[in-house]
Amino acid sequence: MGDHSGRPPQQFSVKLTAKEKSEKKGQTLCARLPIIREDVPIAILFRALNVCSDKQIQDMMIYDETDTDMMEALRASLEQAGEVRTQE
């Protein structure tokens, strides 16, 4: 948004959240977008931006492959986005 629009900037955040009780315990990465009222798994956001493969998402998100906590959180997000495979 341009500086001269007169509207306040919209907030975007990424957070680490607990998984739902019905799933295995652990954490997942979710994004909060201004126009969407629910948290969106980060993998769905990447696929909407045309980063479609799990490997591409992993390479962009994880710098240290020995960070097992981050790997598990991203894996959970990828599982939640399992049915979403393309930008459409």
ROSE-4610 file (N, C-alpha, C; in Angstrom, 1 decimal, always signed):
// ROSE-4610
residu = [M/M/M/G/G/G/D/D/D/H/H/H/S/S/S/G/G/G/R/R/R/P/P/P/P/P/P/Q/Q/Q/Q/Q/Q/F/F/F/S/S/S/V/V/V/K/K/K/L/L/L/T/T/T/A/A/A/K/K/K/E/E/E/K/K/K/S/S/S/E/E/E/K/K/K/K/K/K/G/G/G/Q/Q/Q/T/T/T/L/L/L/C/C/C/A/A/A/R/R/R/L/L/L/P/P/P/I/I/I/I/I/I/R/R/R/E/E/E/D/D/D/V/V/V/P/P/P/I/I/I/A/A/A/I/I/I/L/L/L/F/F/F/R/R/R/A/A/A/L/L/L/N/N/N/V/V/V/C/C/C/S/S/S/D/D/D/K/K/K/Q/Q/Q/I/I/I/Q/Q/Q/D/D/D/M/M/M/M/M/M/I/I/I/Y/Y/Y/D/D/D/E/E/E/T/T/T/D/D/D/T/T/T/D/D/D/M/M/M/M/M/M/E/E/E/A/A/A/L/L/L/R/R/R/A/A/A/S/S/S/L/L/L/E/E/E/Q/Q/Q/A/A/A/G/G/G/E/E/E/V/V/V/R/R/R/T/T/T/Q/Q/Q/E/E/E]
num = [1/1/1/2/2/2/3/3/3/4/4/4/5/5/5/6/6/6/7/7/7/8/8/8/9/9/9/10/10/10/11/11/11/12/12/12/13/13/13/14/14/14/15/15/15/16/16/16/17/17/17/18/18/18/19/19/19/20/20/20/21/21/21/22/22/22/23/23/23/24/24/24/25/25/25/26/26/26/27/27/27/28/28/28/29/29/29/30/30/30/31/31/31/32/32/32/33/33/33/34/34/34/35/35/35/36/36/36/37/37/37/38/38/38/39/39/39/40/40/40/41/41/41/42/42/42/43/43/43/44/44/44/45/45/45/46/46/46/47/47/47/48/48/48/49/49/49/50/50/50/51/51/51/52/52/52/53/53/53/54/54/54/55/55/55/56/56/56/57/57/57/58/58/58/59/59/59/60/60/60/61/61/61/62/62/62/63/63/63/64/64/64/65/65/65/66/66/66/67/67/67/68/68/68/69/69/69/70/70/70/71/71/71/72/72/72/73/73/73/74/74/74/75/75/75/76/76/76/77/77/77/78/78/78/79/79/79/80/80/80/81/81/81/82/82/82/83/83/83/84/84/84/85/85/85/86/86/86/87/87/87/88/88/88]
x = [+0.8/+0.0/+0.9/+0.6/+1.4/+1.3/+2.3/+2.4/+1.3/+0.7/-0.2/-1.7/-1.9/-3.3/-4.2/-3.6/-4.4/-5.0/-4.7/-5.2/-4.1/-4.4/-3.3/-2.8/-1.6/-1.0/-1.8/-1.9/-2.5/-1.5/-1.9/-1.0/-1.0/+0.1/+0.3/+1.3/+0.9/+1.8/+1.8/+2.9/+3.1/+3.4/+2.7/+2.8/+2.9/+3.5/+3.6/+2.4/+1.5/+0.4/+0.3/-0.4/-0.6/-1.6/-1.4/-2.3/-3.6/-4.6/-5.9/-5.9/-6.7/-6.7/-6.9/-7.7/-7.9/-6.7/-5.7/-4.5/-3.4/-2.3/-1.1/-0.7/-0.2/+0.3/+1.5/+1.7/+2.8/+2.4/+3.2/+3.0/+3.0/+2.4/+2.3/+2.5/+2.9/+3.1/+1.9/+1.3/+0.1/+0.3/-0.4/-0.3/-1.7/-1.6/-2.8/-2.8/-3.8/-3.9/-5.0/-4.9/-5.9/-7.3/-7.5/-8.8/-9.4/-8.6/-9.1/-9.2/-10.3/-10.5/-9.9/-9.5/-8.9/-7.4/-6.7/-5.3/-5.2/-4.2/-4.0/-2.7/-2.6/-1.3/-0.4/+0.9/+1.9/+2.1/+1.9/+2.1/+1.1/-0.2/-1.2/-0.9/-0.3/+0.1/+1.2/+2.2/+3.2/+2.7/+1.8/+1.2/+0.4/-0.3/-1.0/+0.0/+1.2/+2.2/+3.1/+2.5/+3.1/+4.4/+4.6/+5.7/+5.0/+4.9/+4.0/+4.5/+5.8/+6.3/+6.7/+6.5/+6.9/+8.4/+9.2/+10.7/+11.0/+10.4/+10.6/+10.2/+9.1/+8.7/+9.7/+10.1/+11.1/+12.4/+12.9/+14.1/+14.0/+12.8/+12.6/+12.5/+12.0/+11.6/+12.7/+13.4/+14.4/+15.8/+16.6/+18.0/+18.9/+18.4/+19.2/+18.4/+18.8/+18.1/+18.2/+19.1/+19.2/+18.2/+17.5/+16.5/+15.2/+15.1/+14.0/+12.7/+12.7/+11.4/+10.8/+11.6/+11.1/+10.7/+11.4/+11.1/+9.7/+9.4/+8.2/+7.0/+7.3/+6.2/+5.9/+6.9/+6.6/+5.9/+6.4/+5.7/+4.2/+3.9/+2.5/+1.7/+2.3/+1.7/+1.5/+2.5/+2.4/+1.3/+1.1/+0.1/-1.3/-1.4/-2.7/-3.1/-2.1/-2.3/-2.2/-2.4/-2.2/-3.0/-4.3/-5.2/-4.9/-4.2/-3.9/-2.6/-2.5/-1.3/-0.9/-1.8/-1.5/-2.0/-1.7/-2.1/-3.6/-4.3/-5.7/-6.4]
y = [-1.2/+0.0/+1.2/+2.2/+3.4/+4.3/+5.1/+5.9/+7.0/+7.3/+8.4/+7.9/+6.7/+6.1/+6.6/+7.0/+7.5/+6.4/+5.2/+4.0/+3.5/+3.0/+2.4/+1.1/+0.8/-0.5/-1.7/-2.7/-4.0/-4.9/-5.5/-6.4/-7.8/-8.4/-9.8/-10.4/-11.6/-12.3/-13.8/-14.3/-15.8/-16.2/-17.3/-17.7/-19.2/-19.7/-21.1/-21.4/-22.3/-22.6/-24.1/-24.4/-25.8/-26.4/-27.7/-28.4/-28.6/-28.9/-29.2/-30.5/-30.6/-31.7/-33.0/-33.1/-34.3/-34.9/-34.0/-34.4/-34.8/-35.3/-35.5/-34.2/-34.3/-33.0/-32.5/-31.2/-30.6/-29.2/-28.6/-27.2/-27.1/-26.1/-25.9/-24.4/-24.1/-22.7/-22.2/-21.1/-20.5/-19.0/-18.5/-17.1/-16.5/-15.2/-14.4/-13.3/-13.3/-12.3/-11.3/-10.1/-9.1/-9.4/-10.0/-10.2/-11.6/-12.4/-13.8/-13.9/-14.3/-14.3/-15.5/-16.5/-17.7/-17.8/-18.6/-18.8/-19.8/-19.5/-20.3/-21.0/-22.4/-23.0/-22.4/-22.2/-21.5/-22.1/-23.4/-24.1/-23.7/-23.4/-23.0/-21.6/-20.7/-19.4/-19.4/-20.3/-20.5/-21.0/-21.9/-22.4/-21.4/-20.5/-19.4/-18.4/-18.4/-17.5/-18.3/-19.4/-20.3/-21.0/-21.2/-22.1/-23.4/-24.3/-25.4/-26.7/-27.0/-28.3/-28.2/-29.3/-29.3/-29.0/-29.5/-29.2/-27.8/-27.1/-25.6/-24.9/-25.2/-24.5/-24.8/-26.0/-26.4/-25.6/-25.5/-24.8/-23.3/-22.7/-21.3/-21.0/-22.0/-21.8/-22.2/-23.2/-23.8/-23.7/-23.0/-22.7/-23.8/-24.3/-25.3/-26.6/-27.6/-28.8/-29.7/-29.3/-30.1/-29.5/-28.5/-27.9/-28.7/-29.7/-30.7/-30.0/-29.1/-28.4/-27.7/-27.0/-26.2/-27.2/-28.3/-29.3/-29.9/-30.2/-30.8/-29.8/-28.5/-27.5/-27.3/-27.3/-27.2/-28.4/-29.6/-30.8/-30.8/-30.3/-30.3/-29.3/-28.2/-27.3/-27.9/-28.6/-29.3/-30.3/-31.0/-32.1/-31.4/-30.3/-29.6/-29.1/-28.8/-28.3/-29.4/-30.6/-31.8/-31.8/-31.3/-31.3/-30.1/-29.1/-27.9/-28.1/-28.4/-28.7/-27.6/-26.7/-25.8/-24.4/-23.4/-22.0/-21.9/-22.7/-22.6/-23.1]
z = [+0.0/+0.0/+0.0/-0.8/-0.9/+0.4/+0.6/+1.7/+1.7/+0.6/+0.5/+0.4/+0.8/+0.7/+1.8/+2.9/+4.0/+4.9/+4.5/+5.3/+6.1/+7.3/+8.2/+7.6/+7.8/+7.3/+7.9/+7.1/+7.5/+8.2/+9.2/+10.0/+9.4/+9.3/+8.9/+9.9/+10.3/+11.3/+11.0/+11.5/+11.4/+12.9/+13.3/+14.7/+14.8/+15.8/+16.2/+17.1/+16.7/+17.5/+17.8/+18.9/+19.3/+18.3/+18.0/+17.1/+17.8/+17.0/+17.6/+18.5/+19.4/+20.4/+19.7/+18.6/+17.9/+17.1/+16.9/+16.2/+17.3/+16.8/+17.6/+18.3/+19.5/+20.1/+19.4/+19.5/+18.8/+18.4/+17.6/+17.1/+15.6/+15.1/+13.6/+13.4/+12.2/+11.7/+11.0/+11.4/+10.8/+10.5/+9.5/+9.2/+9.5/+9.9/+10.1/+9.1/+8.2/+7.1/+7.4/+7.0/+7.3/+6.9/+5.7/+5.2/+5.5/+6.1/+6.5/+8.0/+8.5/+9.9/+10.7/+10.0/+10.6/+10.3/+11.1/+10.9/+9.7/+8.8/+7.6/+7.8/+7.6/+7.6/+6.6/+7.1/+6.3/+4.9/+4.8/+3.6/+2.5/+3.0/+2.1/+1.5/+2.4/+2.0/+0.9/+1.2/+0.2/-1.2/-1.1/-2.4/-3.1/-2.4/-3.0/-3.7/-3.2/-3.8/-4.8/-5.3/-6.3/-5.9/-4.6/-4.2/-3.8/-4.7/-4.6/-3.9/-4.1/-3.6/-2.2/-1.4/+0.0/+0.1/-0.8/-0.7/-0.9/-1.8/-2.0/-0.8/-0.2/+1.1/+2.2/+2.3/+3.4/+3.1/+1.9/+1.6/+1.9/+1.8/+2.0/+3.5/+4.3/+5.7/+6.7/+6.3/+7.3/+6.8/+7.6/+7.3/+8.0/+9.1/+9.8/+9.8/+9.0/+8.9/+10.2/+11.1/+12.4/+13.4/+13.1/+14.0/+13.9/+14.7/+14.7/+15.1/+16.0/+16.3/+15.2/+14.4/+13.2/+12.2/+12.0/+11.0/+11.3/+12.6/+13.0/+12.8/+13.2/+13.0/+11.5/+10.7/+9.2/+8.7/+9.2/+8.7/+9.1/+10.2/+10.6/+9.7/+9.4/+8.4/+7.1/+6.6/+5.3/+5.3/+6.4/+6.5/+6.5/+7.2/+7.2/+5.8/+5.0/+3.6/+2.6/+3.0/+2.1/+0.9/+1.0/-0.2/-1.1/-0.7/-1.5/-2.1/-3.4/-4.1/-5.2/-5.5/-6.6/-6.1/-6.9/-6.7/-6.8/-7.6/-7.8/-6.6]
